[in-house]
Amino acid sequence: QSLWDSFGRFVEPYASKRPWMIVAGKQEIEGVCTISKGPQPFKAYNARWLMPYHESGSTSNLYYSFDVAGAHIVTLGSYVDFEADSTQYNWLQSDLNNIDRSKTPWVFVVVNTPWYTSSVAYKGEGETMRKSMETLLYTARVDVVFASRVNAYERFVSFLYLFTIVYI
């Protein structure tokens, strides 16, 4: 917990002046580096990085959505259950079905683990999530997907549609 507090003090000058809307990554999993289907191992993250998940109808701080400047932003939890019978999947389906494109013509999705990458180190890491959720995003005509696990930029055309991923 002292490392979390140290990081908090480090980013406080920035985080106190600008809104931070973030998505949990692998480094926020405390002691477990797999998808959690049981009690969430994100205790420190959830205590320190409260996102507006209730406002978007989500039951988890690890995935949520919000509208800003003509865009609907969806953040997804790469390390919580995302299969078709999961709470996150059902929430995403409902969230995407309720987007009003006249108010928010742009739809962006943020994930931690990239679904597509040419990086050998991360290749295939997000494949299970991609297989589970990509059709939902395609059907909803999501414009851009941002992934933060790889510090690089890639752009490609998938076999279904233009799909841009920006790694932060």
C-alpha positions in Angstrom: 0.0 0.0 0.0 2.9 2.4 0.6 3.9 2.1 -3.1 0.3 3.1 -4.1 0.5 6.1 -1.7 3.9 7.1 -3.1 2.5 7.0 -6.6 -0.5 9.0 -5.5 1.7 11.7 -4.1 3.8 11.7 -7.3 0.7 12.2 -9.6 -1.3 14.5 -7.3 -0.1 17.8 -8.9 -1.4 16.6 -12.2 -4.4 14.6 -11.1 -5.7 17.4 -9.0 -5.8 19.8 -12.0 -7.2 17.6 -14.7 -9.9 14.9 -14.7 -8.4 11.4 -15.0 -10.5 8.7 -16.5 -8.5 5.6 -16.4 -8.8 1.8 -17.0 -7.2 -0.8 -14.7 -4.2 -2.6 -16.0 -2.3 -5.7 -15.2 -0.1 -3.8 -12.7 -3.2 -3.0 -10.6 -3.9 -6.7 -9.9 -2.6 -7.4 -6.5 -1.0 -10.8 -6.3 -3.0 -12.3 -9.2 -2.2 -12.0 -12.9 -5.2 -13.7 -14.4 -8.7 -12.8 -15.1 -10.7 -12.6 -11.9 -14.1 -14.3 -11.8 -14.2 -14.2 -8.0 -13.7 -11.3 -5.5 -11.9 -8.5 -7.3 -8.1 -8.3 -6.5 -8.1 -4.5 -7.3 -8.4 -3.3 -3.7 -5.9 -0.5 -3.9 -7.0 0.6 -7.3 -10.7 0.7 -6.3 -9.9 2.6 -3.2 -7.8 5.3 -4.9 -9.2 5.6 -8.5 -13.0 5.9 -8.2 -14.5 6.2 -11.7 -18.1 7.2 -12.5 -19.3 3.6 -13.0 -22.6 4.0 -11.1 -23.6 6.8 -13.5 -23.2 4.5 -16.5 -25.2 1.6 -15.0 -22.1 -0.5 -14.3 -21.7 -2.5 -11.1 -17.9 -2.3 -11.2 -15.3 0.5 -11.0 -13.3 -1.6 -13.5 -15.6 -0.8 -16.5 -17.8 2.2 -17.1 -18.7 4.8 -19.7 -19.3 8.5 -19.9 -20.0 11.2 -22.5 -17.8 14.2 -23.2 -17.5 16.7 -26.1 -19.7 14.7 -28.5 -18.1 11.4 -27.7 -19.2 8.3 -25.8 -16.2 6.8 -24.1 -16.4 3.2 -22.9 -13.7 1.7 -20.7 -13.5 -2.1 -20.4 -11.8 -4.3 -17.8 -9.3 -6.5 -19.5 -8.7 -8.4 -16.3 -12.3 -9.1 -15.1 -14.7 -11.6 -16.6 -15.7 -10.5 -20.2 -17.3 -13.7 -21.5 -20.8 -13.6 -23.0 -22.5 -14.6 -19.7 -20.5 -12.1 -17.7 -21.8 -9.0 -16.0 -19.3 -6.8 -17.9 -20.4 -8.2 -21.3 -24.1 -7.7 -20.5 -23.4 -4.2 -19.3 -21.4 -3.4 -22.5 -24.2 -4.7 -24.6 -26.8 -2.5 -22.8 -24.5 0.5 -22.8 -23.8 0.3 -26.6 -27.5 -0.2 -27.4 -28.4 3.0 -25.5 -25.9 5.4 -27.3 -27.6 8.4 -28.8 -25.5 9.1 -31.9 -27.3 12.4 -32.4 -25.7 13.6 -29.1 -22.5 11.6 -29.2 -21.6 10.7 -32.8 -18.2 9.3 -31.8 -17.8 6.2 -29.8 -14.4 5.3 -28.3 -13.5 2.2 -26.3 -10.5 2.0 -24.0 -9.0 -1.4 -23.0 -5.7 -2.2 -21.3 -4.7 -5.3 -23.2 -4.4 -4.9 -27.0 -6.6 -7.2 -29.2 -4.3 -6.8 -32.2 -0.6 -6.1 -32.1 2.5 -6.8 -34.0 4.5 -6.8 -30.7 5.8 -10.3 -30.1 5.8 -9.7 -26.3 2.0 -9.0 -26.3 0.8 -10.9 -29.3 -2.4 -12.9 -28.4 -2.7 -11.6 -24.9 -6.0 -9.9 -25.6 -7.3 -12.6 -28.0 -9.9 -14.1 -25.7 -11.4 -10.7 -24.9 -11.4 -9.8 -28.6 -13.2 -13.0 -29.6 -15.8 -12.3 -26.9 -16.5 -8.6 -27.4 -15.4 -7.5 -30.9 -18.7 -8.3 -32.6 -20.5 -6.1 -30.1 -18.2 -3.2 -30.9 -18.5 -3.8 -34.6 -22.3 -3.9 -34.5 -22.4 -0.7 -32.5 -20.0 1.0 -35.0 -17.4 1.9 -32.5 -15.0 4.4 -34.1 -11.7 3.9 -32.3 -10.3 1.4 -29.7 -7.5 2.6 -27.5 -5.3 0.1 -25.8 -2.7 1.0 -23.2 -0.6 -2.1 -22.5 2.0 -1.5 -25.3 3.8 1.8 -25.7 3.5 2.1 -29.5 1.2 3.1 -32.3 -0.4 0.8 -34.8 -3.2 1.2 -37.3 -4.7 -1.6 -39.4 -7.7 -2.7 -41.3 -9.2 -5.9 -39.8 -11.1 -8.3 -42.0 -14.4 -6.8 -40.8 -13.8 -3.1 -40.7 -11.3 -0.3 -40.1 -10.1 -0.7 -36.5 -7.6 1.7 -35.0 -5.8 1.0 -31.8 -3.6 3.6 -30.1 -1.3 2.2 -27.4 -0.5 4.7 -24.7 
